[in-house]
């Protein structure tokens, strides 16, 4: 597994505002969307392309376009939905899949409650988006499902990561074709499984608390 921390002043600036507890939900959603676009630029650096012949107003030339099969973007519901627009802004022709996952607050284990994506992902590059790589359980479960369906190149785009989650992914997905792209690796997880200093519950901060 490869991990890439995007070191850029605009990334750090937007992340700082996202961390601030005074940031309201509307601002949080907007900044998360902007930050994802910056992360997506790095995450798609190795997106697969093919050569194509075109004509400009001046002459014939060659360029590149995304190759088939198209990339698949998979947000993890619900908080991952807030990252979807930022990804497809750079990959407008990508297909979209969905994984609904929930983490048990007692055991911190993840389980899948909904899935909507192709059964056969053979030869596909997949970008899975989720705000937090905390314990690693959710992303490990999601990525295993993608690889089981045939994906041969999976990139996880996360706003923040914890060292514990990175360690779990490196152990559980050793040798798998997986890359993690994130804005920062924070200090640690607290006893409730939250990233410290982190930014709190990303879903609640994006959409408000739902009882």
C-alpha positions as CSV (number, residue, x, y, z in Angstrom):
1,X,0.0,0.0,0.0
2,X,1.1,3.5,-0.8
3,X,0.1,6.6,1.2
4,X,0.4,10.1,-0.2
5,X,0.0,13.2,2.1
6,X,-0.7,16.2,-0.1
7,X,1.6,19.0,1.1
8,X,0.2,22.3,-0.2
9,X,-0.6,25.6,1.5
10,X,-4.2,25.7,0.1
11,X,-4.8,22.2,1.5
12,X,-3.5,23.2,4.9
13,X,-5.5,26.4,4.9
14,X,-8.8,24.7,4.1
15,X,-8.1,21.9,6.5
16,X,-7.5,24.4,9.3
17,X,-11.0,26.0,8.8
18,X,-12.6,22.5,8.6
19,X,-11.1,21.6,12.0
20,X,-12.4,24.8,13.6
21,X,-15.4,24.0,15.8
22,X,-16.9,27.4,14.9
23,X,-17.3,26.5,11.2
24,X,-21.0,26.0,10.3
25,X,-22.3,23.2,8.2
26,X,-22.7,25.2,5.0
27,X,-19.1,26.4,5.2
28,X,-17.9,23.0,6.1
29,X,-19.6,21.4,3.1
30,X,-18.2,24.0,0.7
31,X,-14.6,23.7,2.1
32,X,-14.7,19.9,2.1
33,X,-15.8,20.0,-1.5
34,X,-12.9,22.4,-2.4
35,X,-10.4,20.3,-0.4
36,X,-11.5,17.1,-2.2
37,X,-10.9,18.7,-5.6
38,X,-7.3,19.5,-4.5
39,X,-6.8,15.9,-3.2
40,X,-8.4,14.5,-6.4
41,X,-5.9,16.3,-8.5
42,X,-3.1,14.3,-6.8
43,X,-5.2,11.1,-6.6
44,X,-5.8,11.0,-10.4
45,X,-2.2,11.6,-11.4
46,X,-2.0,8.0,-12.6
47,X,-5.5,7.8,-14.1
48,X,-5.4,5.6,-17.2
49,X,-5.5,7.4,-20.6
50,X,-5.2,6.5,-24.3
51,X,-3.9,8.5,-27.2
52,X,-6.3,10.1,-29.6
53,X,-6.0,12.0,-32.9
54,X,-7.7,15.4,-33.1
55,X,-7.6,18.6,-35.2
56,X,-7.1,22.0,-33.6
57,X,-8.2,25.1,-35.6
58,X,-4.6,25.2,-36.8
59,X,-3.4,21.6,-37.5
60,X,-3.7,17.9,-36.8
61,X,-2.3,16.7,-33.5
62,X,-2.5,14.0,-30.8
63,X,-3.7,14.2,-27.3
64,X,-5.1,11.9,-24.6
65,X,-8.4,11.0,-23.1
66,X,-9.6,8.8,-20.3
67,X,-9.4,5.2,-21.4
68,X,-12.1,2.5,-21.1
69,X,-13.4,1.2,-18.8
70,X,-14.1,4.5,-17.2
71,X,-12.9,5.1,-13.6
72,X,-15.5,4.4,-10.9
73,X,-16.0,6.8,-8.0
74,X,-17.5,5.2,-4.8
75,X,-18.5,7.4,-1.9
76,X,-19.0,5.7,1.5
77,X,-22.5,6.7,2.7
78,X,-23.3,9.0,4.3
79,X,-20.4,11.4,4.8
80,X,-18.7,10.3,1.6
81,X,-21.5,11.9,-0.4
82,X,-20.2,15.3,0.6
83,X,-17.0,14.5,-1.3
84,X,-18.6,13.2,-4.5
85,X,-18.9,16.5,-6.3
86,X,-15.3,17.4,-5.6
87,X,-14.2,14.1,-7.3
88,X,-16.5,14.2,-10.3
89,X,-15.6,17.8,-11.0
90,X,-12.2,16.4,-12.2
91,X,-13.6,13.1,-13.5
92,X,-17.0,14.2,-15.1
93,X,-17.1,11.0,-17.2
94,X,-16.5,8.6,-14.3
95,X,-19.2,6.2,-13.3
96,X,-20.6,6.4,-9.7
97,X,-21.1,3.6,-7.3
98,X,-22.3,3.7,-3.7
99,X,-21.5,1.7,-0.5
100,X,-23.5,2.2,2.6
101,X,-21.5,1.3,5.6
102,X,-21.9,1.8,9.4
103,X,-19.5,1.5,12.2
104,X,-20.5,-0.1,15.5
105,X,-19.6,2.4,18.2
106,X,-19.0,-0.3,20.7
107,X,-16.8,-2.7,18.7
108,X,-15.7,-0.1,16.1
109,X,-16.3,-2.7,13.4
110,X,-17.8,-1.8,10.0
111,X,-20.6,-3.5,8.2
112,X,-22.3,-2.9,4.8
113,X,-26.0,-2.1,4.7
114,X,-26.3,-1.0,1.0
115,X,-24.4,-1.5,-2.2
116,X,-25.0,-0.1,-5.7
117,X,-22.2,-0.7,-8.1
118,X,-21.2,-3.1,-10.9
119,X,-20.7,-6.7,-10.0
120,X,-17.7,-7.0,-12.3
121,X,-15.0,-4.4,-11.8
122,X,-12.3,-6.2,-13.8
123,X,-9.6,-3.9,-15.0
124,X,-11.2,-0.8,-13.3
125,X,-9.6,2.0,-11.5
126,X,-11.7,2.8,-8.5
127,X,-11.6,5.9,-6.3
128,X,-13.3,5.4,-2.9
129,X,-14.0,8.5,-0.9
130,X,-14.6,8.8,2.8
131,X,-13.8,11.8,5.0
132,X,-11.9,9.8,7.7
133,X,-9.4,7.0,7.9
134,X,-9.8,6.4,11.6
135,X,-9.7,2.8,12.8
136,X,-9.3,1.6,9.2
137,X,-12.2,-0.9,9.5
138,X,-14.6,0.8,7.1
139,X,-12.1,1.3,4.3
140,X,-10.5,-2.1,4.6
141,X,-14.0,-3.7,4.3
142,X,-14.9,-1.5,1.4
143,X,-11.6,-2.0,-0.5
144,X,-11.8,-5.8,0.0
145,X,-15.2,-5.7,-1.6
146,X,-13.9,-3.7,-4.6
147,X,-11.0,-6.0,-5.1
148,X,-13.2,-9.1,-4.8
149,X,-15.2,-7.7,-7.7
150,X,-12.1,-7.4,-9.8
151,X,-10.8,-3.8,-9.3
152,X,-7.1,-3.8,-9.9
153,X,-6.2,-0.3,-8.8
154,X,-8.0,1.3,-5.8
155,X,-7.3,4.8,-4.5
156,X,-8.9,5.9,-1.2
157,X,-9.3,9.7,-0.9
158,X,-9.7,10.9,2.7
159,X,-9.6,14.3,4.3
160,X,-7.7,13.0,7.4
161,X,-6.0,9.8,8.5
162,X,-4.9,8.4,11.9
163,X,-1.7,6.4,12.3
164,X,-3.7,3.5,13.7
165,X,-5.9,3.4,10.6
166,X,-2.9,3.6,8.3
167,X,-1.3,0.7,10.2
168,X,-4.4,-1.4,9.9
169,X,-4.7,-0.9,6.2
170,X,-1.0,-1.6,5.6
171,X,-1.4,-4.9,7.6
172,X,-4.8,-6.0,6.2
173,X,-4.2,-4.9,2.6
174,X,-0.5,-5.9,2.3
175,X,0.3,-6.4,-1.3
176,X,-3.0,-5.1,-2.6
177,X,-3.0,-2.4,-5.4
178,X,-4.1,0.4,-3.0
179,X,-3.1,4.0,-2.6
180,X,-4.3,6.4,0.2
181,X,-4.4,10.2,-0.6
182,X,-5.0,12.5,2.4
183,X,-4.5,16.1,3.6
184,X,-2.9,15.0,6.8
185,X,-2.0,12.2,9.2
186,X,-3.0,13.3,12.7
187,X,-1.7,12.3,16.1
188,X,-3.8,9.4,17.2
189,X,-7.3,8.0,18.0
190,X,-9.0,8.7,21.3
191,X,-10.9,6.1,23.3
192,X,-14.1,6.7,21.2
193,X,-12.3,6.1,17.9
194,X,-12.2,9.7,16.9
195,X,-9.1,11.2,15.2
196,X,-7.1,13.7,17.4
197,X,-7.0,16.6,16.8
198,X,-9.2,15.7,13.9
199,X,-12.3,17.6,13.0
200,X,-15.1,15.7,14.8
201,X,-17.8,13.7,13.2
202,X,-17.6,14.7,9.5
203,X,-21.1,13.5,8.7
204,X,-22.7,15.5,11.5
205,X,-20.7,18.5,10.7
206,X,-21.7,18.3,7.0
207,X,-25.4,17.6,7.5
208,X,-26.2,18.2,11.1
209,X,-26.9,15.7,13.8
210,X,-29.7,13.2,13.0
211,X,-31.3,11.5,16.0
